Amino acid sequence: MSVPLKNIPLVTHTGHKLTPQEASFIDAFMVHKNGSQAVIEAGYKNKRPEAYARALLDRDFIREEIQYRMKQIEDKRIASATEILQFYTSVMRGEVLDQFGIEASLDTRIKSANELAKHQIEMPLKLEQKNITNNIGTIQLNFIPRNTQNIQNN
């Protein structure tokens, strides 16, 4: 059984042109994670599919396309910083309901607001630095969040 060629891109993400069988091999490999099986499903007529699979996987453009697609799949599984902040914002605004259809408690909403404040206010202050220059020299001031008790004398 070969993979249908309908809707299979014949160009890699870098613009390298693929034959229909190469494209079919990549798609089958993504499904089965098995080179021999992918060679057979792609319709290659070869007596040693495992050896031919190794030869296909040795081609840089095929290997890179598989790695690129795997990275795309993995990236979809992990929440981005923006997605996390959007979730905190939704909880804070009461837009997220629990499994019983009830809005988050005020305590939970306040915790979400505090997490947002950490990322939106305290983190930039922690990273922000200013240089003050006068006729004596340059002084570098580092802003530290209020709850940190470290006092450094330079």
C-alpha positions as CSV (number, residue, x, y, z in Angstrom):
1,M,0.0,0.0,0.0
2,S,1.5,3.3,-1.0
3,V,0.8,6.7,0.5
4,P,-1.6,8.7,-1.7
5,L,0.2,11.6,-3.5
6,K,-2.7,13.9,-3.0
7,N,-1.8,17.0,-0.9
8,I,1.8,16.0,-0.4
9,P,4.1,19.0,-0.8
10,L,6.7,18.4,-3.5
11,V,9.0,21.1,-2.1
12,T,10.9,21.1,1.2
13,H,10.7,24.0,3.6
14,T,14.0,25.2,2.1
15,G,12.7,25.1,-1.4
16,H,14.4,21.9,-2.6
17,K,12.2,20.1,-5.1
18,L,11.2,16.5,-4.2
19,T,10.1,13.7,-6.4
20,P,6.6,12.3,-5.6
21,Q,8.2,9.2,-4.1
22,E,10.6,11.2,-2.0
23,A,7.7,13.3,-0.7
24,S,5.7,10.1,-0.1
25,F,8.7,8.6,1.7
26,I,9.0,11.6,4.1
27,D,5.3,11.5,4.9
28,A,5.4,7.7,5.5
29,F,8.5,8.1,7.6
30,M,6.8,10.7,9.8
31,V,3.9,8.3,10.4
32,H,5.8,5.1,11.0
33,K,9.3,6.3,12.1
34,N,10.5,3.3,10.2
35,G,12.6,3.7,7.1
36,S,12.0,0.3,5.6
37,Q,8.2,0.7,6.0
38,A,8.4,4.2,4.6
39,V,10.3,2.9,1.5
40,I,7.7,0.2,0.9
41,E,4.7,2.6,1.4
42,A,6.3,5.2,-0.9
43,G,6.2,2.7,-3.7
44,Y,9.9,2.2,-4.2
45,K,10.7,-1.2,-5.9
46,N,13.7,-2.3,-4.0
47,K,14.7,-5.8,-2.7
48,R,16.5,-4.3,0.3
49,P,14.2,-1.5,1.7
50,E,16.3,-1.0,4.9
51,A,19.4,-0.2,2.8
52,Y,17.5,2.1,0.5
53,A,15.9,3.8,3.5
54,R,19.4,4.5,4.8
55,A,20.4,5.9,1.4
56,L,17.4,8.2,1.4
57,L,18.0,9.3,4.9
58,D,21.6,10.1,4.0
59,R,20.4,12.8,1.6
60,D,20.7,16.1,3.4
61,F,17.5,17.6,2.1
62,I,15.4,14.6,3.2
63,R,17.0,14.4,6.6
64,E,16.6,18.2,7.1
65,E,12.9,18.1,6.0
66,I,12.1,15.3,8.5
67,Q,13.9,17.2,11.3
68,Y,12.1,20.4,10.4
69,R,8.7,18.6,10.5
70,M,9.5,16.9,13.7
71,K,10.5,20.2,15.3
72,Q,7.2,21.7,14.1
73,I,5.3,18.9,15.8
74,E,7.3,19.3,19.0
75,D,6.8,23.1,19.0
76,K,3.0,22.6,18.9
77,R,3.2,20.5,22.0
78,I,5.0,23.1,24.2
79,A,3.3,26.3,25.2
80,S,5.1,29.5,24.2
81,A,5.7,32.4,26.7
82,T,3.0,34.4,24.9
83,E,0.5,31.5,25.2
84,I,1.2,31.2,28.9
85,L,0.7,35.0,29.5
86,Q,-2.5,34.8,27.5
87,F,-3.8,32.0,29.7
88,Y,-2.9,34.0,32.9
89,T,-4.8,37.0,31.4
90,S,-7.9,34.8,30.6
91,V,-7.9,33.4,34.1
92,M,-7.5,36.9,35.7
93,R,-10.4,38.2,33.6
94,G,-12.6,35.3,34.6
95,E,-12.9,33.9,31.0
96,V,-11.6,30.4,31.9
97,L,-14.2,28.1,33.5
98,D,-13.4,25.0,35.5
99,Q,-14.7,21.5,34.7
100,F,-18.0,22.4,36.4
101,G,-18.5,25.5,34.3
102,I,-17.6,27.8,37.2
103,E,-15.4,30.9,36.9
104,A,-12.1,30.8,38.7
105,S,-12.2,32.0,42.3
106,L,-11.1,35.5,43.2
107,D,-8.0,34.0,44.9
108,T,-7.0,32.2,41.7
109,R,-7.6,35.3,39.6
110,I,-5.4,37.3,42.0
111,K,-2.7,34.7,41.7
112,S,-2.9,34.9,37.9
113,A,-2.7,38.7,38.1
114,N,0.4,38.4,40.4
115,E,2.1,36.0,37.8
116,L,1.3,38.5,35.1
117,A,2.8,41.3,37.2
118,K,5.9,39.3,37.7
119,H,6.4,38.9,34.0
120,Q,5.1,42.3,32.8
121,I,6.5,44.6,35.6
122,E,9.2,43.0,37.7
123,M,11.1,41.1,35.1
124,P,11.6,44.2,32.8
125,L,12.7,46.2,35.9
126,K,15.1,43.5,36.9
127,L,16.7,43.5,33.4
128,E,16.6,47.2,32.8
129,Q,19.9,49.1,33.4
130,K,20.7,52.7,33.2
131,N,24.0,54.4,33.0
132,I,24.5,57.8,34.7
133,T,27.5,59.8,33.6
134,N,28.9,62.9,35.4
135,N,32.2,64.6,35.6
136,I,33.6,62.0,38.0
137,G,32.8,58.8,36.0
138,T,30.0,56.4,35.1
139,I,27.7,54.7,37.6
140,Q,25.6,51.7,36.6
141,L,22.3,51.3,38.4
142,N,20.6,47.9,38.4
143,F,16.9,47.9,39.4
144,I,16.1,45.0,41.8
145,P,12.5,44.0,42.6
146,R,11.1,45.3,45.9
147,N,11.1,41.9,47.7
148,T,14.8,41.4,47.2
149,Q,16.9,42.5,50.2
150,N,20.3,42.4,48.5
151,I,22.1,45.7,48.8
152,Q,25.3,46.0,46.9
153,N,27.8,48.8,47.4
154,N,30.1,49.5,44.5
